[in-house]
Every structure is written in structure tokens, then in C-alpha cells.
């Protein structure tokens, strides 16, 4: 095959782990988003609320580290949830730079309700995609962050 930009680009698209993982993530996210639309939460908001619900370290810096997010990106995402009354953000006593976050009672109820919809959506996804593959990919990609 003659080497051209078109053939090089085709090879890249067929073999690039970054491109393939982004495409897979978009397709999985779109599938779940469509089925969870009635919850009033995006998949990202749902996941963020779940992260808050399971945490023992309720600081924004701890949450950002677990989610591998820049603190400013996390703050923007939390602001929407806070404005909706689903999370509360407070300054840690004695340190104006540190903030804590937790679900409000309304947020906990919304998360529980959305969990029912998510389970049905996730079961539908599992019927067409081996969901353990996504978890395996995430776990394997963890090694990249350590290099």
C-alpha cells in the first residue's frame, strides 16, 4: 500500500488506543445518558454524587484526586449540583482554603431514585456490551497514571 496521509491516518484510527478509548467512552456515555435523561442528572453528575456518597474523605481535594480531576473542573461541576440543592459545600473550620462537600438530604434522595434508573440502563448496556471490559480498561489505564 502506498504511504499517504490518508493511509497513515487510517492506520492511526485503526490502531490508536487513545482514539478507540475515547470513541468507546462516548458511545457508552451516550447510551447511558439517553436512558437516564428522566432522572434530571447527567451521567457525570450521577457519578460525582455517587463518589460523594461513598467517600470518607469529604474534602474537595480528596474528591478531585479520586476522580483524577483538576480542582477547578470539580468546583464547576459541584457548583451546578450545589445550585440545585443536591450537595452542600462548606469551608473546613480554621482553613479558608479547604472545602468539604456532602450530599444534602434532597441529593441523597435524588441519587437513590436515579440509581433505580441507572440499574436498568446498566442492565440494558450489559445486554449489548461486556461491561466488565470497561472496568478492566479503567484498571489497566491506572498504570499509565503511575508512570
C-alpha positions in Angstrom: 0.0 0.0 0.0 1.3 3.4 -1.0 2.2 5.7 2.0 0.0 8.7 2.0 -1.6 10.9 4.6 -4.9 9.1 4.1 -3.3 5.6 4.7 -1.3 6.9 7.7 -4.5 8.4 9.2 -6.4 5.2 8.6 -3.7 3.2 10.3 -3.7 5.6 13.2 -7.5 5.4 13.6 -7.4 1.6 13.4 -4.6 1.2 16.0 -4.7 4.2 18.4 -5.6 3.2 21.9 -6.5 6.9 22.8 -8.9 7.3 19.9 -10.5 3.9 20.4 -11.0 4.5 24.2 -12.5 8.0 23.6 -14.9 6.6 21.0 -15.9 3.7 23.3 -16.4 6.2 26.2 -18.6 8.4 24.1 -20.7 5.6 22.9 -21.2 4.1 26.4 -21.9 7.6 27.9 -24.4 8.4 25.2 -26.2 5.0 25.7 -26.5 5.6 29.5 -27.3 9.3 29.2 -30.2 8.6 26.9 -31.7 6.1 29.3 -31.1 8.3 32.4 -32.4 11.5 30.9 -35.6 11.3 33.0 -33.6 11.5 36.3 -32.7 15.1 35.8 -29.0 14.2 36.2 -26.3 13.8 33.7 -24.2 10.7 33.9 -21.3 12.9 35.1 -23.4 14.4 37.9 -24.7 10.9 38.8 -21.2 9.6 39.1 -20.0 12.6 41.0 -22.8 12.3 43.5 -22.0 8.6 43.9 -18.4 9.4 44.6 -19.5 11.9 47.2 -21.8 9.3 48.8 -19.1 6.6 49.2 -16.3 8.9 50.4 -14.8 9.0 53.9 -12.6 12.0 52.8 -15.2 14.7 52.1 -12.7 17.4 51.1 -12.8 18.8 47.6 -9.1 18.0 47.2 -9.7 14.3 48.2 -12.6 14.1 45.8 -10.6 15.7 42.9 -7.8 13.2 43.5 -10.1 10.2 43.5 -11.8 11.3 40.3 -8.5 12.4 38.7 -10.0 15.9 38.0 -8.5 19.3 38.2 -9.9 21.0 41.3 -11.3 23.9 39.3 -13.1 21.5 37.0 -14.5 19.7 40.0 -15.6 23.0 41.5 -17.5 24.0 38.4 -19.3 20.6 38.3 -20.1 20.9 42.0 -21.5 24.4 41.6 -24.4 23.1 39.4 -25.2 20.5 42.0 -25.0 23.0 44.8 -27.2 25.5 43.0 -29.8 22.7 42.6 -29.6 21.9 46.3 -28.2 18.4 45.8 -24.8 19.0 47.5 -23.5 21.3 50.2 -20.1 22.8 50.1 -18.6 24.3 53.3 -15.2 25.7 54.4 -13.2 23.4 56.7 -13.1 25.0 60.1 -10.0 27.1 60.5 -8.7 26.7 56.9 -10.4 29.0 54.4 -8.6 27.2 51.5 -10.0 23.7 52.3 -13.6 22.9 51.5 -15.8 19.9 52.2 -18.7 18.5 50.2 -21.6 16.2 51.1 -25.0 15.3 49.7 -27.9 17.1 51.0 -31.0 15.1 52.0 -32.5 16.1 48.7 -29.3 15.0 46.9 -29.3 11.6 48.7 -33.0 11.0 47.7 -32.3 12.0 44.1 -29.2 9.7 43.9 -31.3 6.8 45.3 -34.0 7.4 42.7 -31.5 7.8 39.9 -29.8 4.5 41.0 -33.0 2.6 40.0 -32.9 4.1 36.5 -29.1 3.5 36.3 -29.5 -0.2 37.2 -32.0 -0.6 34.3 -29.8 1.3 31.9 -26.7 -0.6 33.0 -28.5 -3.9 32.5 -29.5 -2.8 29.0 -25.9 -1.9 28.3 -24.7 -5.3 29.6 -27.0 -6.9 27.0 -25.0 -5.4 24.2 -21.6 -4.7 25.7 -19.5 -6.6 28.2 -19.4 -4.0 30.9 -16.6 -5.7 32.7 -14.4 -4.7 29.8 -14.8 -1.0 30.6 -13.8 -1.7 34.2 -10.8 -3.7 33.1 -9.8 -0.9 30.8 -10.0 1.7 33.6 -8.0 -0.6 35.9 -5.3 -1.2 33.3 -5.2 2.5 32.5 -4.4 3.2 36.1 -0.8 2.0 35.3 -0.5 5.0 32.9 -1.1 7.5 35.7 1.7 5.8 37.7 4.3 6.3 35.0 
